């Protein structure tokens, strides 16, 4: 190898060292970039996105819960009103003379009625009274006793329907009609009643849905002498 070739290679290496030493570009290790963290703006953006996503999820859960609760409450109040109407109509249709000879209807009013009926088919005619107290509709049953038969004592009371709103809406539960279909306004005319209509207005949560529900029915007094 000639001396000129060796000198040429030495010159090339010196030039390369000079270029590397004076270069303005540096190579940073990858781990330093990966661990540099988030800037303040990036952090705020992440927090904002997370907040919006959580708000949407919570709103959906609350909406589903309220809708489901509303449906359950509506079903419950409808069942409550229907149960009350069924009891009332069944008992009223079977109204008959008391064991003491009393007229089938004892007392009539807009939110209460008392009459005689053998509801349990035991050959003893009970005195039955339906009364609305507050938002509760109660049923009281009193058996006759003694010879001659009389009706004494307090009887047995049970709850027929809850969440009844007739008083709040000034809606009569009971309306009474004579044989010609005329409504009886004077509640002393008990012996004129031949037909009774019943309406229950129920609402579990008056301040929100599902709102009020009304159930209506009627009963003809089968055993009243015309």
Secondary structure as GFF3:
##gff-version 3
##sequence-region A 1 226
A	DSSP	alpha_helix	3	21	.	.	.	ID=ss1
A	DSSP	alpha_helix	30	34	.	.	.	ID=ss2
A	DSSP	alpha_helix	40	93	.	.	.	ID=ss3
A	DSSP	beta_strand	105	108	.	.	.	ID=ss4
A	DSSP	beta_strand	112	117	.	.	.	ID=ss5
A	DSSP	beta_strand	126	133	.	.	.	ID=ss6
A	DSSP	beta_strand	136	142	.	.	.	ID=ss7
A	DSSP	beta_strand	156	161	.	.	.	ID=ss8
A	DSSP	beta_strand	174	177	.	.	.	ID=ss9
A	DSSP	three_ten_helix	190	192	.	.	.	ID=ss10
A	DSSP	beta_strand	195	202	.	.	.	ID=ss11
A	DSSP	beta_strand	213	220	.	.	.	ID=ss12
###
